[in-house]
């Protein structure tokens, strides 16, 4: 039985260390199916999302918003817990090198926990060379996992804050929830249409950074915006729709920056939706009447428009590159889908209503 305990313990230890290495150290996606973190995150998210269905509005959003920070701590607890079990099995196999000799798994699990957490134990002492080597390796691996997770937290929150800066600033021009038509109307009303190429270039860089960070650390996708009626997915859909309108419907504006944003943004939507394990969500597409209503608003804002029939066909073709991936992401992470026409919805928080006046 000692050989079985030893083999199983080493396998568990190796599984944890490999998972930590792939999840934190390797800055790119890995396709290994034997991943503790992958199954722990997805199964717990499914449970939390199911519980969230029984809540409404801000309560639901706040409840789901707790998941990502809690999941990071959960991963640390799971990794350390599996390490304790793995080292406990190894110590059980090497019980002859321990004094007093433990004869049950409970005692070796306790000794393994004190070794990994570097607490020390006066009850048990490693006297054999093999057991002493395992104690040293266990202490090093325990400290290493904790240190890597702490570093991981700083990296996650840094990437999250950089992601949210543009998402929050978009609200001033596109509203909340954001709308591509509202965005273009605001720029026309403020006579800033010459700055649209700069906006698209800024969001192109944002999309490239989000693609890099979210592919390296998929847990970032679970972090929700701290503001009502906003999400990084709906913000991405808004600027992509605005770029698509410039490419297909609005005449007289530079198209190069809009095309580059569309390419990088579509790449981001496709890759992140695949990493999240989501399939394309087929929802009813935009109908012609909705598109014509958007054209009326754009024309009223002062834009020159391409012929309706041609622009409708081109807009549908361009939007198909990313719309279904965004729908899949919004469905999986339970965030608002893109409201590109800006359909009025009640604001959830009075603080964020444009007509809210502070009390004197």
N, C-alpha and C positions, 0 to 999 in steps of 0.2 A: 504493500500500500504506500510505502514511503516514496517509491518511484512515481506512482500516480500523483500523489500530492505535489511532489517536486515539479513534475511536468505541467500540471494544471496551474500551479502558482506562477511558474516562469511564463506561461502563455498569457495569463492575466496581466502580469507586469509589463510584458512586451506589448500587449494590446493597448494599454494605457499610454505608455511612452510613445508608441507610434502614432496614436491618435492625437496626443498633445503636439507632437512634431508636425503632423500634417495640418492641424487646426490653427496653430499659432506661428510656427517657425517658417513653414513653407508659404511664400507669398503668392500662391497661385492655386487654382482649384485642383483637387485630387479626386480621382475616380474610384478609390478603394471602397469596396462595399462593406468591409469589416471596420466600421467606425462607430464607437460608442456615442460620440457627440451628435452625429447625424441622426441616429435613431432617437436619442434622448430629446433633442430639440424638436423634431417633427412630431413625435408622439405627444409630448407635453403641449406643443402649440395646438394640436388638434383638440386636446382636452380643454385648454383654456378658451379656445375659440367657441367650442360648444357651450361652455358655461357663459360666455359673453352674449350668446344669443338671447338669453333670458333677461338681459339688461337693455336699457334704452339710452339713446343720446349720449350726453357727456359722460354718464356713468359707465357706459359700455366702452367708450373710447379711453377713458382713464384706466379702466380695468385692464384692457388689452395693452395699454401703454406700460404697464408694470412688467410685462412678460420679458422683454429683452434684457433689462438690467437683472431681473431675477434669474434668467436663464444662464447668464454668465456666472453667477454665484453657484447655480445648480451644477454647472459643468465642473467647477472646482470641487464641489462636494462629491460628485459622482466619480471623478478621477481619483480623488484621495480615498474614497470608499473602496473602489476596486483595487487600488494599490494595497490597502490594508488587508483585503481578503487574499490577494496574491502573495504578499509577504507572509501572512499568517499561515498559508498552506506550505510555503517553503520552510518556515520555521518548524511546522509540524513534521515535515519530512526530515529535518535536521535536529529533532528534539534531543538526540543524544549529545549534541554540542551545547546544550543549555543546562544551566543549574539554577534552581532545581529542575528536574526533568519534567516538562509539561506533557501531559498525556491526553489533552483534549484541545479541540480547535478554539474554544473560547479563550483559553489562556494564551495561545499563540497569537490570536487576533489582537488581544490587549497588548501584548509585547510588540507586535508589529505596529500598532497605532502609536505607541510611545516612541518607537524608533523613527517612524516616518515624520512625526510631528516634533522630533528632537526634544521630547519631554524627559526621557530617561526613565528607567524603572529600577527600583530597589528590590523588586520581587524576583526578577529573573536576570541572569547574567550569562552572556555568551562566552564560553570558554574554549570552544573549538575554532580553528582557523576559518572554516567555511562559514559558520554562523557569524563570526566577527566581520567577515567580508560582506555578508548579506546586510548586517546592521549598518555598516558604513554606506553601502550602496543605497539602502533604503532611506537613510537620512538625507543623502545627496539628492535622490530622486524626489523626495517629498518637498524639500526646500526649492528644488528646481521648478517643480510644477507650480508651486505657490508664486514664485518670482515671475515666471512666465505669464501666469494669469493676471497678475498685477500690471505688468507691462502691457498685456493685451487690453486691459481695461482702459489705460491711458490712450492707447492707439485707437480703440473703438470710439471713445468719446471725442477725440480730436477730429476724426473723420466725420462723425455725426454732426459736430458743430459746424464744420466747414460746409457740409451738405445743406444744413438748414438755413444758412445765411441768405443764399439766393432764393430759397423757397419762401422765406418770410418776406423778403423784399419784393417778391413778385406780387404780393397781395395789394400793394399800393397801386399798381397799374392794372392788374387782372381781376381784382376782387377776391372774395372768399365765399364759396369755392371758386378757384380761378377759372377764367374763360378766355379762350384765344380771341374771340371777337371783341370782348371787353378790353383786352390788352391792346388790340389794334385801334379801337375807338379812343382809348385814353391817349395813346401816342399821337393820334391825329388831332384830338382836341387841344392838347398841350403843344402842338406844333413841334413834335419830336420825331417825326417819321424818319428824319435823316439819321437818327440814332438807333434805328431798328437793326441795321447790320452789326453795330457794336453790341447790342443786346444778344443777338444770335451768336456772336463770337464768344461772348462771356459764358453763355449757356453751353456752347460746344466744349469749352474747357471744363466746365462743371460736369458735363456728361462723361468726358474722358476720365476725370478723377473719380467720379462715382462708379464708373465701370471697373476701374482698377481696384478700388477699395472694396467694393461689394463682391467682386469675384474672388478676391483674396480672403475676405472675411464675410461669408454669407450671413452671419448673425446680424450684420448692420441693417439688412432689409427689414428686420423685425422691430427696429427702433422707430417709433412714431413721432410725428411732429408734436411739439409742445403747444401749438396754437390750434384753435378750433377751426374746423372746415378746411384744413390744409393737410397735404401729404406730399412727400417728394414724388410719388407716382402721378398724382393729378397735376402737379407742377410741371413734370416732364411732359405729360400729355398736352398740357396747355401750350407750352412753347413749341412743341413739335407740330401741333395743329396750326399755330400762328405761322410757323415757317412754311408749312404746306400750303396755307392760303396765299402767302406771298409768292410761292413758286407757281401756283396754278390759277389763282383768281385775281389777285391784285396786280395791276400793271404799273410800270414806272418806278419800281423799287429795285435796288440791287438784289440779285438772287444768289450770289456766290456763297455768302455767309449762311443764308438759309439752307442751301443744299448741303453744306458741310455739317451743319447742326443736324439735319435730317438723317444723314448717314451715320454719324456717331450716336445719335439718340436711338435710332432703330437698332443699332448694334448693342447698345446698352440694354434696351428692352428685351431683345431676344436672348442674350446671354444670361441675364439675371433671372428671367422667367424659367430658363432651363435649369439653372442652379437651384432654384427654389423647388424644383421637382414638379412644376405646374405645366399643364398642357394648355394649348390655346383655348380660350373661352369664347365661343361664338355667341355673340349677342346681336340683337337686331341692329343693323347698321344705320347710318344716318339716311333719312329719306330725302327725296328731292325737295319736298316742301320746307324742311328744316334748313337745307342748304340755301334755298332761295330766300328764306327769311334772313339768314346771315348776310347774304348779298345785299339785301335792302339796307341793313344796318351799316354795312361797310360803305355803300354808296352814299348814305346820309352823312357819314363821317367825312366824306370828301375824297375817297379813294376812287381811282379809275379802275374799272373791272374788265376782265376778259369776257368774251361771249359765254352765256350761261351754260349752254350744252357742253361745250368743250371743257370749260373749267370744272364742271361737275364730274365728268368722266376722269379727268386728270387728278382731281382731288381724291376721288375714291381710290384710284390706283396707288397714289402716293401714300395715303393713310393706311392702306392695307398692310404695309410693311411693318407697322408697329402697333396698330390699334388692338389686335387680338392678344398680343403679348402683354400690353398694358392692362387689358381687361383681366387676363389670367393672374397677373401680379396683384391687381386690386382685389380680386376675388380671394386669392390665397391669404393675403395679409389683411383682409377685411377693412380696406380703406376705401374712401369715396372714389368712384371712377371719374374719369375726365368729364367735366361738364363744359364742353367746348363752346356751346351756345350761351352758357351763363344763365340757365333756367333759375329763376329766383327760388331760393330756399330759405327758410327761417334760420337766422343765426342762432347758434346754441348758447352763446354767452352774450349777455348784454354789453359787456365790456368791449366786444368786437363789432357791435352794430354801429354803422356809420352815423345813425341818427341818435345815438345814445349821448346824453348830456350829463356830465358829472354833476353831482349834487353840490350846492354851495355850502 
